[in-house]
Structure formats: structure tokens, C-alpha cells
Amino acid sequence: MVLKVDNIHAYYGVSHILHGVTIQIKRGEIVGLIGNNGVGKTTLLKSIMGLTRVRSGHINFQDQDLLHLPPFKISRLGISLIPENRDIFPDLTVYENLLLGMTNSRRKRKVIGDKIHDYFPILKARLNQKGGTLSGGEQQMLAIARGLVGEPELILVDEFSEGLQPLVIRNIVGILREVQKEGKTILMVEQDARLALHLSERIYIMEKGEISYHGLPEELLSNAKILKDHLAI
């Protein structure tokens, strides 16, 4: 397993958000995490990255214990988070934003050039443009590109489709599939359940800070009760 999350309990202040969450992800998988808003999906991603306090349980990445490591060390181990709100720096250029995603400074220019050319040609043409002047779709591409240039082994993607046009979503889906073919592993939080079911090889459903279902997309699609009770589709 690339990632093992075992019975974690996470908090925001005194608020108990995650209640004994356990998930496992194999190398090279795309795994979807779905559920209603506010059930703890983003908190799980932030817990893996060390951005949220975990009081008990275990998080292991390639047999490395992540608990109590600061986020920058977790990133250097080979994990990248593409956040829901993109978190690009509007006053920095596209190239400067991408530099922030690098973990190997000796390869900066080559890797950025290669990745942008292969996946995001529109960004390659705008490397000197400030991030804040890009369209919403271009900013999402920049956020994803920044998450990829450091060549992580595990990519945590939070709500990449939100607010994007269908054509942009299709392009990003194609990019994620290509990244998977390179052997990378993806844990994807997605509010659009149909998109998650289409893209993922396995699905976890979260409800009230707990995992309520785990299975294959085709099994989930054949279970009308779960679709109605948890996903409203």
C-alpha cells in the first residue's frame, strides 16, 4: 500500500471532525472520496498533509509514519495537495507559482518546461503572466500543474471540477489519467459523484466524519439505496 490511514480522529479546535477514519490506497490507483458537504472529506486530505491536528490513529505513506511531521517534510516525502480553493499567488507569475511546487531545485527549469509542455500548453505560453490575471479554468490548471511539477508519488486532489466548464473538466480528467499511467497515485475528493464514479477505480463514501461505504464504482452504481441515501443520484 502507498497510503494507510488507520482509525484517525482529527479536530478543529475542540470540534471532533474525523471519527475513526480508515482508508487504504494501492500504488497507481485513482481512489475517489465522496459525500455531502461538511462531512470531513477535506479534513482528511489536510490530515494526511499534516495541516490538521490528528489526536489518535496512524497515517503511513510508503511505510513512513506521517503523524507529527510538519507539512513541508510530508511534501518532501512525495505527497502533493491540490487544494479546493487553488491557493495560487495572484501577484506572482505562472512560472513563480510553479517554482513553489518544486522539491528538487536542481531540476526546476527542465521539469517545469517538460510538464507544462506535455499537459498544459496554454500555461507554457503564459509563464510570465501573473496568476491573478488567468481565467478560473487556467488558475485550476496552474494549481494542478504546481501539484505535479515536484513529481510526487501521491497526489491529493480536492474538488478540482468546482466552477469549471465541462470542456476544462474533460481536459483535466485526461491529464489525471495520464498521470496515473506514469505510475502516480491519486486520492480525489469530488462533490460531483458521477464524475468521481467515472474516474475512480475504488470509492469511499464519507458521512458525518466516518467512512460509511467502500467498494467498486460499478457495485455502488448497482446499489440504488446507497445512491439515494448518500449521493442523491
PEJOJO-V160940 format. One line per field, one symbol per residue. phi: phi as a letter, one per 30 degrees, with the letter a starting at -180 (. if undefined). psi: psi as a letter, one per 20 degrees, with the letter a starting at -180 (. if undefined). burial: # if it has 16 or more other C-alpha atoms within 10 Angstrom, else .. Layout:
phi = ???
psi = ???
burial = ???
//
This chain:
phi = .dbbcbhdbbbcicddcccidbbbbddidcccbblddicjddeddddddicbdcdajbbbchicdcdiddeddddddjcbccddcihdcdccdeddddedddcbddceddddddddddcbeddedbdcddedcddeddddddddeddcddhddbcccchdddicdeddddddedddddddddjdcbccdbddddddddcccbbcccbhibdcabldedddddcdddeddcbhb
psi = pgpooolqpqqocipogpnlppqqpqpjqopporrrqjijghhgghghijiqpohraqopoljpphpjqqhhhgghikppporgjgkrohiqrgghghhiiqinhijfgggggggggghmhhhhikhjqqhiiqrghhhhggggghihhjlqhppopolhipjqqhggghghghghhhgghijqppoopphnhggghhhqhqpppppljqoiqpaqghgghinhgggghhik.
burial = .##########.....#######.#.##########..############.###...####....##...#..##.########.#.##...#######.###....#..##..##..##..##..#.###..#.###########################.....##..##.##..##...##########..##.##.##########..#..#..#.....#...##..
//
